[in-house]
Amino acid sequence: MTSAIDQYLRDFARFQGLTAKMERAVSARLTESYIAVHAVQSRTKEPDSAAGKFARLDESGQPMFTDPLREVTDLIGVRVITYLTSDIDRAEQALTSAFEVRQRVDRTSVTQNAGMFGYAGTHLILRADDEFHFEVQIRTVLQHAWAEIEHGIRYKGSRTTSSPPIDRAFTLAAGLIELADAQFAEVDALHRADLAHAHATEEIEIGTLQEVLTKAFPDIKPARSDAYEWLLTLLAANGIVVREDLDGFLASADVDAVVAAMEYRFEPTHVRLVDDLLLARFGADHIARTADMASDRDREPKLHYRLGRLLNP
């Protein structure tokens, strides 16, 4: 009868291919979720390590696994190394929304709840569409450094007996790393607050307006450069003068409804679309505020006509 390790050796190349596939899938999912990480790594468990795990016995002396190739869930492993502790939760949410979760272990909470310092991070056992399992470890750069050094000394070194001075040194390092991760989280929160304040008080300029509209409406063609200056006056006439106001206005605008109601004969530009969005939001007030802000003497009747289309699509 073919043993599980013999089968694993024969299928090792296939497992390596699946490992590379899962690394790409995890990286793609994080990118789709706009989560920047330090690195995504992967490994296929080496046959000698797998053999040891396949041969494990339970407390009664019976084999722990009856079908190791299916029951051992870390033959394929992916590691996500984040910059901040908050990114761990974000990465986990992104991955658990894409794969079936079979098991979750928050090693950070386990360690902290025990009143100790040590290994930290989150471990997930996920299942891909074609039924195989793989493990994902998510931890910060600092947690990763501690774990790699600790693993190298405790498990890959020649020392076989416990050393209280080394254990104490690792515990102290773990405490410092936890403190440093907390401080980096505080720095990130302060930085975001500064950006939010600057964002809220930043007056809209032509370059900013073009950038915002290009990002908000990637499928709408840009207008002439001088037209954006005129659009700034339309926005200001309606009290939209800082970046926060512009973002709020665009976020609440029903673009699809406006486009459907207007039935544009020609493809609208950023400027025309925003003019119509302002008209949809402020109605007759927009007409009163901006009718005389163009060289086109027919702007006022045109605005009334366009408002009629918006009100009676």
C-alpha positions as CSV (number, residue, x, y, z in Angstrom):
1,M,0.0,0.0,0.0
2,T,1.3,3.4,-0.9
3,S,2.0,5.5,2.2
4,A,0.9,9.1,2.5
5,I,4.4,10.4,2.4
6,D,5.2,8.5,-0.8
7,Q,2.1,10.0,-2.3
8,Y,3.2,13.4,-1.2
9,L,6.6,12.9,-2.7
10,R,5.0,12.0,-6.0
11,D,2.6,15.0,-5.9
12,F,5.2,17.4,-4.5
13,A,5.5,19.3,-7.8
14,R,1.7,19.7,-7.9
15,F,1.6,21.0,-4.3
16,Q,4.4,23.5,-5.2
17,G,2.3,24.7,-8.2
18,L,-0.8,25.1,-5.9
19,T,1.4,27.1,-3.4
20,A,2.4,29.5,-6.1
21,K,-1.2,29.8,-7.2
22,M,-2.4,30.6,-3.7
23,E,0.4,33.2,-3.2
24,R,-0.8,35.0,-6.4
25,A,-4.4,34.7,-5.3
26,V,-3.7,36.2,-1.9
27,S,-1.6,39.0,-3.4
28,A,-4.3,39.8,-5.9
29,R,-7.0,39.9,-3.2
30,L,-5.0,42.3,-1.1
31,T,-4.3,44.6,-4.1
32,E,-8.0,44.6,-5.0
33,S,-8.8,45.7,-1.4
34,Y,-6.2,48.5,-1.5
35,I,-4.1,47.0,1.3
36,A,-0.4,47.7,1.0
37,V,1.7,45.1,2.7
38,H,5.4,44.6,3.2
39,A,5.5,41.2,1.5
40,V,3.5,38.1,0.6
41,Q,5.5,34.9,0.9
42,S,4.7,31.2,0.5
43,R,6.2,27.8,1.1
44,T,5.3,24.2,0.4
45,K,6.0,22.0,3.4
46,E,9.2,20.0,2.8
47,P,8.7,16.2,2.6
48,D,10.8,15.5,5.7
49,S,8.8,17.9,7.8
50,A,5.6,16.5,6.3
51,A,6.6,13.0,7.2
52,G,7.1,14.0,10.8
53,K,3.7,15.5,11.0
54,F,2.0,12.6,9.2
55,A,3.4,10.3,11.8
56,R,2.1,12.1,14.8
57,L,0.2,10.2,17.5
58,D,-2.6,11.3,19.7
59,E,-2.7,11.0,23.5
60,S,-3.8,7.4,23.2
61,G,-1.0,6.5,20.9
62,Q,-3.1,6.2,17.8
63,P,-2.2,8.0,14.5
64,M,-3.5,11.6,14.6
65,F,-4.3,11.5,10.9
66,T,-6.0,8.8,8.9
67,D,-5.8,10.7,5.6
68,P,-2.9,13.1,6.0
69,L,-3.0,14.6,2.5
70,R,-6.5,15.9,3.3
71,E,-6.3,16.4,7.0
72,V,-3.0,18.2,7.3
73,T,-3.9,21.8,6.5
74,D,-0.6,23.5,6.3
75,L,1.1,21.6,3.5
76,I,0.5,24.9,1.5
77,G,1.4,28.0,3.5
78,V,1.2,31.7,2.6
79,R,2.5,34.5,4.9
80,V,1.3,38.1,4.7
81,I,3.6,40.6,6.4
82,T,1.9,43.9,7.1
83,Y,3.3,47.2,8.3
84,L,0.7,47.9,11.0
85,T,-1.4,45.8,13.4
86,S,-4.5,47.4,12.0
87,D,-3.6,46.0,8.6
88,I,-3.8,42.5,10.0
89,D,-7.6,42.8,10.5
90,R,-8.0,44.4,7.1
91,A,-6.0,41.7,5.4
92,E,-8.0,39.0,7.3
93,Q,-11.3,40.6,6.2
94,A,-10.2,40.7,2.6
95,L,-9.1,37.1,2.5
96,T,-12.0,35.6,4.5
97,S,-14.4,37.3,2.1
98,A,-12.8,35.4,-0.8
99,F,-12.1,32.0,0.7
100,E,-14.0,29.6,2.9
101,V,-12.7,29.8,6.5
102,R,-12.1,26.5,8.2
103,Q,-10.2,27.7,11.2
104,R,-9.0,30.9,12.8
105,V,-6.5,31.4,15.6
106,D,-5.6,34.8,16.9
107,R,-2.2,34.1,18.4
108,T,-1.9,37.6,19.6
109,S,-5.0,37.4,21.8
110,V,-4.0,33.9,23.0
111,T,-0.6,35.2,24.1
112,Q,-2.0,38.4,25.7
113,N,-4.9,36.6,27.5
114,A,-2.3,34.3,29.1
115,G,-0.6,37.4,30.5
116,M,2.5,36.7,28.4
117,F,4.6,38.2,25.7
118,G,5.6,36.1,22.7
119,Y,4.5,34.9,19.3
120,A,1.8,37.2,17.7
121,G,-0.2,37.2,14.6
122,T,-3.3,35.6,13.1
123,H,-3.4,32.1,11.5
124,L,-6.2,31.2,9.1
125,I,-7.0,27.8,7.5
126,L,-8.8,28.6,4.2
127,R,-10.2,26.4,1.6
128,A,-10.0,27.1,-2.1
129,D,-12.7,26.4,-4.7
130,D,-11.2,23.0,-5.6
131,E,-11.4,21.7,-2.1
132,F,-7.7,21.9,-0.9
133,H,-6.8,23.7,2.2
134,F,-4.0,26.2,2.8
135,E,-2.7,28.1,5.8
136,V,-2.3,31.9,5.9
137,Q,-0.2,33.6,8.6
138,I,-0.7,37.4,8.9
139,R,1.7,39.4,11.1
140,T,3.5,42.7,11.2
141,V,7.1,43.2,10.1
142,L,8.2,43.4,13.7
143,Q,6.3,40.3,14.7
144,H,7.8,38.5,11.7
145,A,11.3,39.5,12.7
146,W,10.8,38.2,16.2
147,A,9.3,35.0,15.1
148,E,12.0,34.3,12.5
149,I,14.8,34.9,15.0
150,E,13.1,33.0,17.7
151,H,12.4,30.0,15.4
152,G,15.9,30.0,14.2
153,I,17.4,29.8,17.7
154,R,14.8,27.6,19.4
155,Y,14.0,25.1,16.7
156,K,16.7,25.2,14.1
157,G,19.7,25.8,16.4
158,S,21.7,23.2,18.1
159,R,20.4,24.0,21.6
160,T,18.1,21.3,23.0
161,T,17.7,22.4,26.6
162,S,15.9,25.4,27.9
163,S,17.9,28.5,28.7
164,P,16.3,31.0,31.1
165,P,18.5,33.9,30.0
166,I,17.5,33.3,26.4
167,D,13.9,32.9,27.3
168,R,13.9,36.1,29.2
169,A,15.6,38.0,26.4
170,F,13.0,36.8,23.9
171,T,10.2,37.8,26.3
172,L,11.7,41.2,26.7
173,A,12.1,41.6,23.0
174,A,8.4,40.5,22.4
175,G,7.3,43.2,24.9
176,L,9.3,45.9,23.1
177,I,7.9,44.8,19.8
178,E,4.3,44.9,21.1
179,L,5.0,48.4,22.4
180,A,6.6,49.5,19.1
181,D,3.7,48.1,17.1
182,A,1.3,50.1,19.3
183,Q,3.4,53.3,18.8
184,F,3.4,52.8,15.0
185,A,-0.4,52.5,15.2
186,E,-0.5,55.7,17.1
187,V,1.8,57.4,14.6
188,D,-0.5,56.2,11.8
189,A,-3.6,57.5,13.5
190,L,-2.0,60.9,14.1
191,H,-0.9,61.1,10.5
192,R,-4.4,60.2,9.2
193,A,-5.9,62.9,11.5
194,D,-3.4,65.5,10.0
195,L,-4.3,64.4,6.5
196,A,-8.0,64.6,7.2
197,H,-7.6,68.1,8.7
198,A,-5.6,69.3,5.7
199,H,-8.1,67.6,3.4
200,A,-11.0,69.4,5.0
201,T,-9.4,72.9,4.8
202,E,-7.7,72.5,1.4
203,E,-9.1,75.0,-1.1
204,I,-9.9,73.5,-4.5
205,E,-7.4,74.3,-7.2
206,I,-7.6,73.5,-10.9
207,G,-5.1,70.6,-10.6
208,T,-6.9,69.2,-7.6
209,L,-10.2,69.5,-9.4
210,Q,-9.0,67.7,-12.5
211,E,-7.4,64.9,-10.4
212,V,-10.6,64.4,-8.3
213,L,-12.9,64.3,-11.3
214,T,-10.6,62.0,-13.2
215,K,-10.6,59.6,-10.3
216,A,-14.4,59.9,-9.7
217,F,-15.4,59.7,-13.3
218,P,-12.7,57.6,-15.2
219,D,-15.1,57.0,-18.1
220,I,-16.0,60.6,-18.6
221,K,-13.7,62.6,-20.9
222,P,-11.8,65.5,-19.6
223,A,-12.7,69.1,-20.6
224,R,-10.4,71.8,-21.9
225,S,-8.0,73.1,-19.2
226,D,-9.6,76.6,-19.1
227,A,-13.0,75.0,-18.6
228,Y,-12.0,73.8,-15.2
229,E,-11.3,77.3,-14.0
230,W,-14.9,78.2,-14.9
231,L,-16.1,75.1,-13.1
232,L,-14.4,76.3,-10.0
233,T,-16.6,79.4,-10.1
234,L,-19.7,77.3,-10.5
235,L,-18.7,75.2,-7.5
236,A,-17.8,78.3,-5.4
237,A,-21.2,79.9,-6.2
238,N,-22.8,76.9,-4.6
239,G,-20.6,77.0,-1.5
240,I,-18.2,74.2,-2.6
241,V,-14.8,75.7,-2.0
242,V,-12.8,73.1,-0.1
243,R,-11.8,69.6,-0.9
244,E,-14.0,68.0,1.8
245,D,-17.1,69.8,0.4
246,L,-16.2,68.6,-3.1
247,D,-15.8,65.0,-2.0
248,G,-19.0,65.0,-0.1
249,F,-20.9,66.5,-3.1
250,L,-19.6,64.0,-5.5
251,A,-20.1,61.1,-3.1
252,S,-23.8,61.9,-2.7
253,A,-24.5,62.7,-6.4
254,D,-26.7,60.2,-8.3
255,V,-24.6,60.2,-11.5
256,D,-26.5,57.4,-13.2
257,A,-29.8,59.2,-12.7
258,V,-28.5,62.4,-14.1
259,V,-26.9,60.8,-17.2
260,A,-30.1,58.8,-17.8
261,A,-32.3,61.9,-17.5
262,M,-30.2,64.1,-19.8
263,E,-29.8,61.6,-22.6
264,Y,-26.7,63.4,-23.9
265,R,-26.5,63.7,-27.6
266,F,-22.7,64.0,-27.3
267,E,-20.4,62.5,-24.7
268,P,-20.3,65.0,-21.8
269,T,-17.1,66.3,-20.3
270,H,-16.2,66.5,-16.6
271,V,-17.4,70.1,-16.6
272,R,-20.8,69.5,-18.3
273,L,-21.5,66.6,-16.0
274,V,-20.6,68.4,-12.8
275,D,-22.7,71.4,-14.0
276,D,-25.7,69.1,-14.4
277,L,-24.9,67.4,-11.0
278,L,-25.0,70.9,-9.4
279,L,-28.3,71.6,-11.2
280,A,-29.7,68.3,-9.9
281,R,-28.6,69.1,-6.3
282,F,-29.5,72.8,-6.1
283,G,-32.2,73.2,-8.8
284,A,-33.4,76.8,-9.4
285,D,-30.9,78.1,-6.9
286,H,-28.1,76.9,-9.2
287,I,-29.6,78.7,-12.1
288,A,-30.0,82.0,-10.1
289,R,-26.4,81.8,-8.9
290,T,-24.7,80.9,-12.2
291,A,-26.9,82.0,-15.1
292,D,-24.8,85.1,-15.7
293,M,-21.4,83.3,-15.2
294,A,-20.9,82.5,-18.9
295,S,-20.5,84.3,-22.2
296,D,-23.4,82.2,-23.5
297,R,-26.5,84.5,-23.3
298,D,-28.7,81.4,-23.6
299,R,-27.3,79.7,-20.5
300,E,-30.3,80.6,-18.3
301,P,-33.0,79.1,-20.7
302,K,-30.8,76.2,-21.3
303,L,-30.5,75.5,-17.6
304,H,-34.2,75.7,-17.2
305,Y,-34.6,73.2,-20.0
306,R,-32.1,70.9,-18.5
307,L,-33.7,71.2,-15.0
308,G,-37.0,70.2,-16.6
309,R,-35.4,67.0,-18.0
310,L,-34.0,66.3,-14.5
311,L,-37.4,66.8,-12.8
312,N,-39.3,64.9,-15.5
313,P,-37.0,62.3,-16.9
